[in-house]
Amino acid sequence: MSEKDDYSDNLNKETFRRLSGELRRYVEKRFELMATDINGQFSMMASVTVFRIISLVVLLFGVLFLLFALAWYLGDLLDNNSLGFLLASIPLFVAGISLALLRPRRLLYRVRMQFFRQFMQMVSYITPDDLPEKVDLPADRESQPMKKQEN
């Protein structure tokens, strides 16, 4: 009987070693898959970000040339190029001062939520329907947990 016990004990040890090796390989492969998946998602986010930055730069150059054209046109109308450039720059100064002084929380919040939604979609496979449309944040504390609101 002791020979059978030794055989079954060896079989159990061998099975345990084999199973622990399989489990270790499974966990390693799972981590490799997760690392590859995260790497792919971050590279996708980086490429989208680079594309958006390039698009914004091109758009800003277009706006710059439009403002130059407006400044020259106003300068020709008023027979004073300096006055034309001054008048063309007024909307930029007004927009810059209002953004600097008012710091519109709604706009900053929308931009932050858009980035958050895109990040959560890419990282955790959440569909846009699962994410909240609007999160209620008090003006003085922006770090409260998100609550999904009903429409």
Backbone as numpy.savetxt, mean C-alpha at the origin, in Angstrom:
# Nx Ny Nz CAx CAy CAz Cx Cy Cz
8.82 -62.78 23.82 8.00 -61.59 23.82 8.87 -60.33 23.82
9.99 -60.41 24.37 10.87 -59.25 24.43 11.38 -58.91 23.04
11.54 -59.93 22.18 11.98 -59.67 20.80 10.91 -58.90 20.04
9.62 -59.23 20.26 8.52 -58.50 19.62 8.46 -57.07 20.13
8.65 -56.89 21.44 8.64 -55.55 22.01 9.77 -54.70 21.43
10.96 -55.32 21.30 12.08 -54.58 20.71 11.77 -54.21 19.27
11.18 -55.15 18.52 10.85 -54.88 17.12 9.81 -53.76 17.01
8.76 -53.84 17.81 7.72 -52.80 17.75 8.26 -51.47 18.27
9.15 -51.51 19.27 9.75 -50.28 19.78 10.63 -49.64 18.71
11.42 -50.46 18.01 12.25 -49.94 16.92 11.38 -49.41 15.79
10.29 -50.11 15.50 9.37 -49.67 14.45 8.73 -48.34 14.82
8.34 -48.19 16.08 7.75 -46.92 16.53 8.76 -45.78 16.45
10.01 -46.06 16.88 11.05 -45.04 16.82 11.33 -44.65 15.37
11.40 -45.65 14.51 11.68 -45.37 13.09 10.52 -44.60 12.47
9.30 -44.98 12.79 8.13 -44.28 12.28 8.10 -42.85 12.79
8.42 -42.68 14.07 8.45 -41.34 14.65 9.52 -40.48 13.98
10.72 -41.06 13.75 11.79 -40.30 13.08 11.38 -39.93 11.66
10.76 -40.89 10.98 10.33 -40.62 9.60 9.25 -39.54 9.57
8.28 -39.65 10.49 7.23 -38.65 10.54 7.76 -37.28 10.95
8.68 -37.24 11.90 9.24 -35.95 12.30 10.06 -35.35 11.16
10.76 -36.16 10.40 11.49 -35.67 9.23 10.55 -35.13 8.17
9.46 -35.88 7.94 8.45 -35.41 6.97 7.81 -34.11 7.42
7.51 -34.03 8.71 6.91 -32.81 9.24 7.88 -31.64 9.12
9.16 -31.87 9.42 10.16 -30.80 9.31 10.28 -30.34 7.85
10.31 -31.28 6.91 10.37 -30.92 5.49 9.12 -30.16 5.05
7.96 -30.59 5.56 6.71 -29.90 5.23 6.74 -28.46 5.73
7.18 -28.25 6.98 7.24 -26.90 7.54 8.25 -26.06 6.77
9.41 -26.62 6.41 10.40 -25.88 5.64 9.84 -25.47 4.28
9.18 -26.41 3.62 8.59 -26.10 2.31 7.49 -25.05 2.44
6.74 -25.12 3.52 5.67 -24.15 3.75 6.27 -22.75 3.94
7.36 -22.67 4.72 8.03 -21.37 4.90 8.61 -20.87 3.58
9.19 -21.76 2.79 9.73 -21.35 1.49 8.61 -20.82 0.59
7.49 -21.52 0.59 6.35 -21.07 -0.22 5.84 -19.73 0.26
5.74 -19.54 1.57 5.27 -18.28 2.12 6.25 -17.15 1.78
7.55 -17.44 1.90 8.55 -16.41 1.58 8.49 -16.04 0.10
8.33 -17.03 -0.76 8.22 -16.76 -2.19 6.96 -15.96 -2.50
5.87 -16.31 -1.86 4.61 -15.60 -2.07 4.70 -14.16 -1.60
5.27 -13.94 -0.43 5.41 -12.57 0.09 6.35 -11.77 -0.80
7.43 -12.41 -1.26 8.36 -11.73 -2.16 7.64 -11.30 -3.45
6.82 -12.18 -3.99 6.06 -11.84 -5.19 5.09 -10.70 -4.95
4.44 -10.71 -3.81 3.48 -9.66 -3.50 4.17 -8.31 -3.30
5.31 -8.32 -2.61 6.02 -7.06 -2.42 6.61 -6.54 -3.73
7.07 -7.44 -4.58 7.58 -6.98 -5.88 6.44 -6.41 -6.72
5.26 -6.98 -6.61 4.10 -6.44 -7.32 3.75 -5.05 -6.77
3.75 -4.90 -5.45 3.47 -3.59 -4.86 4.53 -2.57 -5.27
5.79 -3.00 -5.30 6.86 -2.08 -5.69 6.70 -1.64 -7.14
6.36 -2.58 -8.02 6.20 -2.21 -9.43 5.00 -1.28 -9.62
3.91 -1.52 -8.91 2.75 -0.63 -9.00 3.11 0.75 -8.46
3.86 0.80 -7.37 4.27 2.08 -6.79 5.17 2.85 -7.74
6.13 2.17 -8.36 7.02 2.83 -9.31 6.23 3.35 -10.50
5.28 2.55 -10.99 4.44 2.99 -12.11 3.64 4.23 -11.73
3.08 4.25 -10.53 2.30 5.41 -10.10 3.18 6.65 -9.95
4.38 6.47 -9.42 5.29 7.62 -9.26 5.66 8.17 -10.63
5.98 7.30 -11.57 6.32 7.76 -12.92 5.13 8.47 -13.55
3.92 7.93 -13.36 2.72 8.57 -13.90 2.51 9.95 -13.29
2.72 10.07 -11.99 2.55 11.37 -11.33 3.59 12.38 -11.81
4.82 11.92 -12.03 5.86 12.83 -12.52 5.49 13.34 -13.91
5.02 12.45 -14.79 4.61 12.86 -16.13 3.43 13.83 -16.04
2.47 13.54 -15.18 1.32 14.42 -15.00 1.76 15.79 -14.47
2.68 15.80 -13.51 3.16 17.07 -12.98 3.91 17.89 -14.04
4.67 17.22 -14.91 5.31 17.95 -15.99 4.26 18.56 -16.93
3.18 17.82 -17.19 2.11 18.36 -18.02 1.48 19.59 -17.39
1.22 19.52 -16.08 0.65 20.67 -15.38 1.63 21.84 -15.41
2.91 21.54 -15.23 3.92 22.60 -15.27 3.92 23.31 -16.62
3.89 22.55 -17.71 3.87 23.17 -19.03 2.58 23.94 -19.28
1.46 23.43 -18.78 0.21 24.18 -18.89 0.28 25.50 -18.14
0.88 25.49 -16.96 1.02 26.73 -16.20 1.96 27.71 -16.90
3.03 27.17 -17.50 3.91 28.06 -18.27 3.17 28.68 -19.44
2.38 27.87 -20.14 1.62 28.40 -21.28 0.62 29.45 -20.81
-0.05 29.18 -19.69 -0.99 30.14 -19.14 -0.28 31.43 -18.74
0.90 31.30 -18.13 1.65 32.48 -17.71 2.07 33.32 -18.91
2.55 32.69 -19.96 2.94 33.45 -21.15 1.72 34.10 -21.80
0.61 33.36 -21.84 -0.61 33.91 -22.43 -1.10 35.13 -21.64
-1.16 34.98 -20.32 -1.59 36.12 -19.49 -0.60 37.27 -19.61
0.68 36.96 -19.72 1.68 38.01 -19.89 1.49 38.77 -21.18
1.15 38.03 -22.26 0.88 38.70 -23.54 -0.39 39.54 -23.47
-1.41 39.04 -22.78 -2.66 39.79 -22.65 -2.45 41.08 -21.86
-1.65 41.00 -20.82 -1.45 42.15 -19.93 -0.22 42.98 -20.31
0.48 42.57 -21.35 1.73 43.22 -21.79 2.76 43.29 -20.66
2.74 42.27 -19.79 3.71 42.21 -18.70 3.90 40.74 -18.33
5.04 40.16 -18.73 5.28 38.74 -18.48 5.34 38.43 -16.98
5.92 39.29 -16.20 6.02 39.05 -14.76 4.64 38.94 -14.13
3.75 39.81 -14.53 2.40 39.76 -14.00 1.68 38.48 -14.44
1.95 38.03 -15.66 1.36 36.78 -16.14 1.82 35.60 -15.31
3.11 35.54 -15.00 3.62 34.44 -14.17 3.10 34.54 -12.74
2.97 35.75 -12.26 2.42 35.94 -10.92 0.98 35.45 -10.85
0.17 35.80 -11.83 -1.24 35.37 -11.84 -1.36 33.86 -12.03
-0.48 33.27 -12.83 -0.53 31.82 -13.05 -0.10 31.03 -11.82
0.71 31.66 -10.95 1.18 30.94 -9.77 0.24 31.07 -8.57
-0.71 31.98 -8.64 -1.63 32.19 -7.50 -2.40 30.91 -7.13
-2.97 30.16 -8.10 -3.67 28.93 -7.69 -2.76 27.93 -6.98
-1.49 27.85 -7.39 -0.57 26.94 -6.71 -0.29 27.40 -5.28
-0.11 28.70 -5.08 0.12 29.20 -3.73 -1.10 28.98 -2.84
-2.28 29.22 -3.37 -3.50 29.01 -2.58 -3.65 27.54 -2.20
-3.43 26.65 -3.16 -3.53 25.22 -2.88 -2.47 24.78 -1.88
-1.24 25.26 -2.04 -0.17 24.89 -1.12 -0.40 25.39 0.28
-0.84 26.61 0.42 -1.09 27.18 1.74 -2.26 26.47 2.41
-3.32 26.18 1.65 -4.47 25.50 2.26 -4.10 24.08 2.68
-3.29 23.39 1.91 -2.87 22.05 2.31 -1.94 22.10 3.52
-1.06 23.09 3.56 -0.12 23.20 4.68 -0.81 23.60 5.97
-1.75 24.53 5.90 -2.38 25.03 7.11 -3.54 24.17 7.58
-4.35 23.72 6.65 -5.55 22.98 7.04 -5.29 21.50 7.28
-4.26 20.96 6.65 -3.95 19.52 6.74 -5.24 18.71 6.71
-5.87 18.62 5.58 -7.17 17.95 5.51 -7.09 16.48 5.94
-7.67 16.20 7.09 -7.63 14.84 7.64 -8.38 13.85 6.76
-9.45 14.28 6.16 -10.23 13.37 5.32 -9.41 12.89 4.12
-8.69 13.82 3.50 -7.88 13.46 2.35 -6.75 12.52 2.77
-6.06 12.86 3.86 -4.99 11.99 4.35 -5.55 10.63 4.75
-6.71 10.62 5.36 -7.34 9.37 5.78 -7.70 8.51 4.56
-8.24 9.12 3.52 -8.60 8.37 2.31 -7.38 7.76 1.65
-6.31 8.55 1.59 -5.08 8.02 0.98 -4.53 6.87 1.81
-4.52 7.04 3.13 -4.02 5.98 4.01 -4.89 4.73 3.90
-6.20 4.90 3.86 -7.09 3.73 3.75 -6.91 3.04 2.40
-6.68 3.80 1.34 -6.47 3.19 0.03 -5.20 2.34 0.04
-4.13 2.87 0.64 -2.90 2.08 0.75 -3.13 0.85 1.61
-3.85 1.02 2.71 -4.13 -0.11 3.60 -4.92 -1.19 2.89
-5.95 -0.78 2.14 -6.79 -1.75 1.44 -5.98 -2.51 0.39
-5.13 -1.81 -0.35 -4.31 -2.48 -1.36 -3.32 -3.43 -0.72
-2.72 -3.00 0.38 -1.75 -3.85 1.06 -2.43 -5.10 1.60
-3.58 -4.94 2.24 -4.28 -6.09 2.81 -4.77 -7.04 1.72
-5.17 -6.48 0.58 -5.60 -7.32 -0.53 -4.44 -8.17 -1.03
-3.27 -7.58 -1.15 -2.13 -8.31 -1.69 -1.57 -9.32 -0.70
-1.50 -8.94 0.56 -0.83 -9.79 1.53 -1.72 -10.93 2.01
-2.97 -10.67 2.27 -3.77 -11.70 2.92 -4.93 -12.21 2.08
-4.90 -11.97 0.81 -5.92 -12.49 -0.09 -7.33 -12.12 0.32
-7.50 -10.93 0.85 -8.82 -10.45 1.24 -9.45 -9.80 0.02
-10.70 -10.11 -0.23 -11.39 -9.48 -1.34 -11.82 -8.08 -0.92
-12.02 -7.17 -1.88 -12.43 -5.81 -1.52 -13.73 -5.76 -0.73
-14.60 -6.75 -0.90 -15.87 -6.75 -0.17 -15.67 -7.02 1.31
-14.56 -7.69 1.69 -14.30 -8.01 3.09 -13.76 -6.82 3.86
-13.23 -5.82 3.17 -12.65 -4.66 3.84 -13.71 -3.60 4.08
-13.59 -2.87 5.18 -14.59 -1.83 5.47 -14.46 -0.67 4.51
-15.59 -0.10 4.14 -15.60 1.08 3.27 -15.14 2.31 4.04
-15.62 2.43 5.26 -15.34 3.61 6.06 -15.08 3.17 7.49
-14.09 3.78 8.10 -13.77 3.48 9.48 -13.97 4.76 10.28
-14.65 4.66 11.39 -14.94 5.82 12.21 -13.77 6.08 13.14
-13.05 7.18 12.91 -11.91 7.54 13.75 -12.19 8.89 14.40
-12.00 8.99 15.71 -12.11 10.29 16.34 -10.99 11.21 15.86
-11.18 12.49 15.95 -10.20 13.45 15.44 -8.90 13.40 16.22
-8.96 13.11 17.52 -7.74 13.15 18.31 -7.04 11.80 18.43
-7.72 10.70 18.17 -7.10 9.38 18.26 -7.35 8.62 16.98
-6.30 8.39 16.23 -6.43 7.68 14.97 -6.00 6.23 15.06
-5.64 5.76 16.24 -5.10 4.42 16.36 -6.07 3.43 16.98
-7.36 3.72 16.93 -8.33 2.78 17.45 -8.50 1.62 16.48
-8.94 0.45 16.96 -9.20 -0.66 16.04 -10.32 -0.32 15.06
-10.23 -0.94 13.89 -11.22 -0.66 12.84 -12.52 -1.36 13.17
-13.62 -0.68 12.83 -14.95 -1.27 12.99 -15.61 -1.24 11.62
-16.21 -2.35 11.25 -16.92 -2.39 9.98 -18.28 -1.74 10.18
-18.63 -0.81 9.30 -19.89 -0.10 9.42 -20.89 -0.68 8.44
-22.12 -0.71 8.84 -23.20 -1.20 8.00 -23.73 -0.06 7.16
-24.10 -0.33 5.92 -24.67 0.71 5.03 -26.16 0.80 5.20
